[in-house]
Amino acid sequence: MPRTALLTCLLVAGLVAGCSGQKSLRRFKLPEGDPARGQTAFVSLRCHTCHTVSGIDLPAPTAAPAEQLMLGGEVARLRTHGDLLTAIIHPKAGISDKLPGPERKKMKESPMPGVNDVMTVQEMIDLVAFLQPRYRVLAPLYEGDYRLIPLTHHRKEIRMLANYAVEYGAPARQHPAPPPEVYYTDDPLACESFVEDALDRGLTLREIRHQGVALPRAEFDRIVKVAARSLVAKRICASLGLKPEEERHRFGFAA
């Protein structure tokens, strides 16, 4: 097979252009790949120079730390074949999801070098087979807290958003990045508790909204500081066998 990505692009062009009409991939099915060959292709295509893979021993990355991204690990939703194919042959499509806001504005092209001219279709299939099992679904921290408001006049119910909404994502530096999740609550203490759990699990906190309006930076930072202090206090108590009042007296983190 010639080492060209022409067939690859023909197979998956619809992934980045839409999913309806003539470009629909509804009947497309990726053949079974070989994870072992995929790992070999990962190294031979030099993907390891910028990427690590969760749970896999690979040669150390050589890219600058800011350009290194981990693949696999805990994610809010599993990666589909379409997610991984797009990330491999059209990395620019996901550039806005994997960089912080300031970096997204400066970045015009993905730092990931193109492999479409050197990767075979079989290598593409094997790469997907290698990477997909490395992702694990992140168990939700809480069930979304909605209030159901009955509308008897229309004989149906509608969902009204709660007072607080915390928008969060899977642990940072994972690629491709999943869509954000949102935790809802009416209780400000539950909001702070959720933020504490999110910090503990390394989730990416994107935004906190109150009654549909994003909190200003100062208020956002206040909630994160309160959550961080509580988390540190618990860790100190657990590590040193202290009671909260003892931790507060010695270290001053507990409220």
N, C-alpha and C positions, 0 to 999 in steps of 0.2 A: 504494500500500500504506500503511495507517495506521502511524504511527510508534509501535508498541507491541511489547512483548516477550512478549505472551501466547503467540503461536505458538512463539517461541523457547523459552520455558519448557516448553511441551508437548513440544517436540522433544527436549530434553536433560535433562529432570528426572531420568531414570533414571541419568544420569552421577553424581549425588551421592547417590542412594538405593540403588544396588545394580545388579547386572547379571544377575539371574536372575528367573524368574517373569514376571509381567505387566509389570514395569518393565524388563525386559531390552531392551538396544539392539542386540542381535545383528544384526538385519536393517537397522538404520539406516545410511544412507550419505549423507554430506554432499555436496551438489552442488559442482561446480567453481566456485571463486570467482575474482575478479580481484584480483591483488596490488596493482595501481596504485590501484584504487578502495579497496582495503583501507587503503592508506597515507593516502589522503584522508580516509577515515572515522576513522582513528586520530587525525588532527589535529582534525577537526571535532567528534569526541566528547571532545576535550581529554585524550586518554590521554597525550599528550606532556608534560602538566604534571607528571607523576610518573614517567614512563617514558622511557628512551632505548631504541633498538633497534640491536643490533649491526650495524655496516656501513651504517646509514641516516642521512642528514643530515636532522634534524628540528629544529623550533624548540626552544630550550633549555628544560629543565624549570624550573618556578617553585616547586615544592614544596621544603620543607626537605630538606637533604641526607640526613637519616636516613630520609625517606619516598621517596627516589628509588630505583628499581629498574631494572636493565637487563634487557631481554628479548633472547633470542637468545644467540649465542655458543656456546662449547663446553659440552656437557652429557654426562652419563654415558649417557643414552639419549635418542633423539629424542622430541619431543613429538608425541603423537597428536592427532587431532581432538578426542577426548574430553578430553584434558588442557587444550587451549586453550579449548574451549567452556566447560568448568567454570570456568577462570580468568576468563573474560570475564563470564559471567552469574551466577556464584556464587563470588566471590573469597574469601568467608569459609571456604569448604571447604579452602583451602590455606593458611590463615593460620598454622597451626602449623609449616609447613615453611619459611617465608620470613623468619622473625624469630629472633634469638638467644633462648636460653632465658628470660632475665629479661624480655625484651620480650613473649614469648608469654604469660607469666603475667599481664602487665598488660593485654594487648590483648583486648578483648571483641568488638569489631567491626573489620572490615577498614577501613583508611583509604581504600581505593579507593571512590570514589563510584559508586553504582549507575547503570547505563546502560540497564537493561531497559525503562524507560518511554519512552526516546527513540530506541533503536536498532532499526532494521528488521532483518528476517531476512536480507535481502540484505547489509546492512552486516556482520552477524555472520559470514556465510559469507566475505565478502571479507576481513575482519580475520584469519580463520584462514588464508586463502590468503596473506596478506601476512606473517604472523608465522612460520608453520611453516618456510619455507625459511631463516629467519635462524638456526636452530639447527644446530649441527654436532656430530657424535658425538665425544666425547673419547676418544682412543685409550687403552686400558688401559695403566697403567704397567707392570704385571707380571701374569703369569698367577697365579691363586690357587694357593697351595702347600698341597695336601692330602696326607695320608698315607693310602694305601689299606691297610686291615687285612683280610686274608682271613679269612673265617669258614667254614672247610671243613665244620663241622658243619651249617650252614644252606645250604651251597653258594652263597654269595653274598658280595659285598664291601660294606663300609660305609665311609663317609668320616668320618674322625676329624679334628676341627679341630686345626690346628697350635698351637704354644705361644703365638704372638703374633698378634693380630688388630688391624689398624688400620682403623677405620671412617672413611670419608671421603666427601666429596660434590664436586659440580662447583664451579667458582669461585663465591664468595659473591656475593650481590646479583643472582641470576638468579631469574626468576619465570616459570612455576611451578617450584619446586625439585624436582629428581628424587629418587627414593629413594636412600639411601646405598649405597655399594659397600663391600666389605670385602676387604682384602689380608691374606693369611695367610702366615706363615713360622715356622719353628722357630729361625731364626738371629737373635739380638738385633742383630747388626751389619746384617743385611739389613733389619730393622725400622727402624733408624735411617736407613739409606740410602733406604728408601722415604719416610720422613717428610721427608727432605731434598728428594727429587724432588717431593713434594707441595707443599712450601713454594715451590719454584722455579716450579711451574705454577699457583700461586694456588688450590689446592684447599682445601676446608674440612675441617680435621681435627676430627672429632667425638669420637672416643674411641679409646684404646689399651687392649686387654685382654691380660692374661697368664694363660694357662690358664683362660680363660673369665671372669676377674674384671677389672673395669675398674681401671686403675691409679689410685692416688690422685693428686691434683693435683700434688704435689711431684715425683713420678716422671714424670708426663706432661710437666711443664714441663722437667724435666732432659733428656728425650729431644729435645724440641723445641729447646732451647738448643744441644745438641750438634749437631743437624742444621743449625740456623741458622748456627752458627759455621763449620761445614764448608762450607756454601754460600757464605758471605761470603768465606772464604779462597779458594775456587776462583775467585770472580768477581774478586777483587783480583789473583790470579796471572794470570788471563787478560787483565785490563785493563792491568796494568803490566808484563807479561812477566816475572814473578818465578817463582822456584822455591819450593816449599812452605817450605823452610827459611829462605829470604830473607823470605817473607811473615811467617813466625812470628817472626823476629827484629825486623822493622820494625813489624808491626801486632798480632801475637799471637793471631790467630784460629785458625790451623791447629793441630791437635792435635799 
